[in-house]
Amino acid sequence: MSVCCRNAYKSLLHHTKSGKAKTNVLKLREPKKFPGCLTKDEVRKLVDGCNNIRDKFLLCLLYETGMRIGEALGLRHEDIHSRGINEIHVVSRDTNTNRARAKSGERIIHVSKELMRLYSSYLIDDYPQVDSDYVFVNCWKGVIGKPISKSNVDNLFERLAKSTGVDAYPHLLRHTHATELIQAGWDLAHVQKRLGHSDIQTTVNTYVHLSNEDLAQKYQEYLKNREQ
């Protein structure tokens, strides 16, 4: 190697001698470890394992909307719009007596007629004769009409785990809902809006695994469609 070449090579690496080389020129976010999701059969077991309509409605609500448990427990009757439009409005409030809070602002979630019918059944069959604007309240014990808390929901899932063998928690229903949307072909931007993620990067980091899991299947579908 000529002196010229040696000097050129040296000049390219000369900055490393000082020990101050920049190592974070490009910092990539690591995808979050996906917590998993439930199968349709497991969701069905959980719903069927509930002893009352209130709990069935809560589980179906979390599964169908992807709402956070704090958002669900903070719901008021005025947030549920069932006359023709079937919408649930997530409203941020600081006055909830059960300390339930909407984490990332307000949004509108469209739901099915079936979920609205279950809500109506809950009001007719389970909801106590009390003046309360909270949707999820104590119906049979404790202070009747008092909004239920996160600990009440934790106890519910513990009982369901024992009776059904399905070990679940509220946020797992949220992940299940999001996973099903993406597998159904939803754009991540739409999933972001429905889940209430403030940054689409959160959606990508959490659910990017789906691209790898479904890649082979999607490619086979592509080949099949191309041959037609």
SEDOPA-847508 format. One record per residue (C-alpha): residue in three letters; x, y, z. Coordinates in steps of 0.05 Angstrom, whole numbers, plus 5000, padded with zeros to 4 digits. Layout:
// SEDOPA-847508
   fiti      X      Y      Z
    ala      X      Y      Z
...
//
This chain:
// SEDOPA-847508
   fiti      X      Y      Z
    met   5000   5000   5000
    ser   5028   5067   4981
    val   5039   5123   5031
    cys   4982   5161   4998
    cys   4933   5104   5009
    arg   4956   5094   5081
    asn   4945   5168   5096
    ala   4877   5168   5064
    tyr   4856   5106   5104
    lys   4883   5139   5167
    ser   4844   5202   5154
    leu   4778   5164   5150
    leu   4787   5132   5219
    his   4826   5188   5252
    his   4766   5212   5292
    thr   4762   5146   5331
    lys   4828   5161   5366
    ser   4797   5214   5409
    gly   4745   5165   5436
    lys   4690   5214   5419
    ala   4661   5181   5358
    lys   4587   5191   5349
    thr   4551   5125   5358
    asn   4479   5149   5357
    val   4476   5181   5289
    leu   4412   5142   5274
    lys   4373   5116   5334
    leu   4317   5068   5317
    arg   4261   5050   5364
    glu   4257   4978   5384
    pro   4188   4948   5372
    lys   4151   4934   5437
    lys   4143   4862   5457
    phe   4073   4842   5435
    pro   4033   4819   5496
    gly   3992   4771   5455
    cys   3917   4767   5444
    leu   3857   4722   5455
    thr   3824   4675   5406
    lys   3751   4684   5389
    asp   3736   4621   5428
    glu   3771   4648   5490
    val   3733   4713   5486
    arg   3668   4673   5480
    lys   3687   4633   5542
    leu   3700   4696   5582
    val   3634   4728   5562
    asp   3595   4664   5574
    gly   3629   4657   5642
    cys   3600   4723   5667
    asn   3542   4716   5717
    asn   3505   4779   5697
    ile   3492   4825   5639
    arg   3532   4883   5667
    asp   3596   4842   5665
    lys   3579   4813   5597
    phe   3569   4883   5570
    leu   3635   4906   5600
    leu   3675   4850   5567
    cys   3639   4858   5500
    leu   3651   4933   5503
    leu   3726   4924   5515
    tyr   3731   4871   5460
    glu   3691   4908   5407
    thr   3718   4978   5418
    gly   3789   4968   5443
    met   3775   5019   5498
    arg   3822   5024   5557
    ile   3791   5002   5623
    gly   3797   5072   5651
    glu   3757   5099   5591
    ala   3703   5046   5601
    leu   3695   5058   5675
    gly   3690   5132   5664
    leu   3632   5126   5615
    arg   3568   5164   5627
    his   3501   5146   5597
    glu   3504   5211   5557
    asp   3567   5184   5522
    ile   3529   5126   5491
    his   3490   5145   5428
    ser   3445   5089   5405
    arg   3392   5123   5364
    gly   3410   5108   5293
    ile   3484   5123   5297
    asn   3511   5072   5347
    glu   3570   5112   5374
    ile   3607   5115   5440
    his   3641   5181   5457
    val   3704   5176   5499
    val   3705   5239   5541
    ser   3763   5263   5584
    arg   3740   5281   5654
    asp   3778   5297   5718
    thr   3717   5290   5763
    asn   3706   5214   5762
    thr   3696   5190   5833
    asn   3726   5122   5816
    arg   3789   5157   5789
    ala   3777   5129   5719
    arg   3809   5171   5665
    ala   3813   5175   5590
    lys   3888   5172   5577
    ser   3893   5207   5510
    gly   3837   5257   5500
    glu   3770   5247   5467
    arg   3746   5207   5407
    ile   3685   5174   5377
    ile   3681   5098   5370
    his   3630   5066   5324
    val   3599   5002   5350
    ser   3550   4948   5329
    lys   3475   4944   5340
    glu   3487   4880   5379
    leu   3530   4917   5430
    met   3477   4971   5437
    arg   3423   4918   5448
    leu   3466   4888   5504
    tyr   3471   4957   5535
    ser   3396   4963   5533
    ser   3388   4895   5566
    tyr   3436   4916   5620
    leu   3395   4978   5635
    ile   3330   4939   5637
    asp   3351   4877   5674
    asp   3410   4896   5718
    tyr   3416   4971   5728
    pro   3391   4992   5797
    gln   3337   5043   5809
    val   3385   5098   5828
    asp   3401   5167   5802
    ser   3470   5156   5772
    asp   3499   5178   5707
    tyr   3555   5127   5708
    val   3546   5066   5662
    phe   3583   5014   5705
    val   3559   5015   5777
    asn   3549   4970   5836
    cys   3483   4933   5824
    trp   3478   4882   5879
    lys   3527   4896   5936
    gly   3566   4952   5966
    val   3540   5022   5956
    ile   3487   5010   5902
    gly   3495   5059   5845
    lys   3568   5075   5861
    pro   3613   5070   5800
    ile   3656   5007   5801
    ser   3731   5013   5805
    lys   3791   4980   5772
    ser   3797   4933   5832
    asn   3726   4908   5819
    val   3745   4892   5748
    asp   3809   4857   5770
    asn   3768   4813   5816
    leu   3721   4797   5758
    phe   3778   4773   5714
    glu   3807   4732   5771
    arg   3740   4696   5779
    leu   3735   4685   5704
    ala   3805   4656   5702
    lys   3785   4604   5754
    ser   3719   4587   5722
    thr   3739   4587   5648
    gly   3813   4573   5650
    val   3826   4635   5607
    asp   3878   4680   5640
    ala   3861   4749   5614
    tyr   3860   4822   5635
    pro   3825   4884   5606
    his   3882   4909   5563
    leu   3888   4841   5530
    leu   3819   4852   5500
    arg   3844   4918   5472
    his   3903   4883   5439
    thr   3857   4830   5412
    his   3812   4882   5381
    ala   3870   4918   5348
    thr   3900   4853   5322
    glu   3834   4833   5290
    leu   3828   4901   5256
    ile   3897   4896   5226
    gln   3887   4825   5204
    ala   3823   4847   5171
    gly   3863   4897   5129
    trp   3853   4962   5168
    asp   3904   5017   5155
    leu   3947   5031   5216
    ala   3925   5104   5215
    his   3853   5082   5224
    val   3873   5034   5280
    gln   3911   5091   5313
    lys   3849   5136   5313
    arg   3803   5081   5339
    leu   3850   5062   5396
    gly   3864   5134   5415
    his   3940   5130   5406
    ser   3967   5201   5404
    asp   4025   5179   5360
    ile   4019   5128   5303
    gln   4090   5105   5322
    thr   4058   5074   5384
    thr   4011   5034   5340
    val   4068   5013   5294
    asn   4115   4993   5352
    thr   4061   4952   5385
    tyr   4032   4916   5325
    val   4089   4913   5275
    his   4095   4838   5291
    leu   4032   4826   5251
    ser   4068   4843   5187
    asn   4118   4787   5199
    glu   4067   4736   5224
    asp   4020   4746   5166
    leu   4071   4757   5111
    ala   4072   4686   5085
    gln   3996   4681   5084
    lys   3988   4748   5050
    tyr   4040   4729   4997
    gln   4004   4664   4983
    glu   3939   4703   4974
    tyr   3976   4750   4927
    leu   4001   4691   4885
    lys   3932   4661   4882
    asn   3899   4726   4860
    arg   3954   4738   4808
    glu   3940   4671   4776
    gln   3866   4685   4767
//
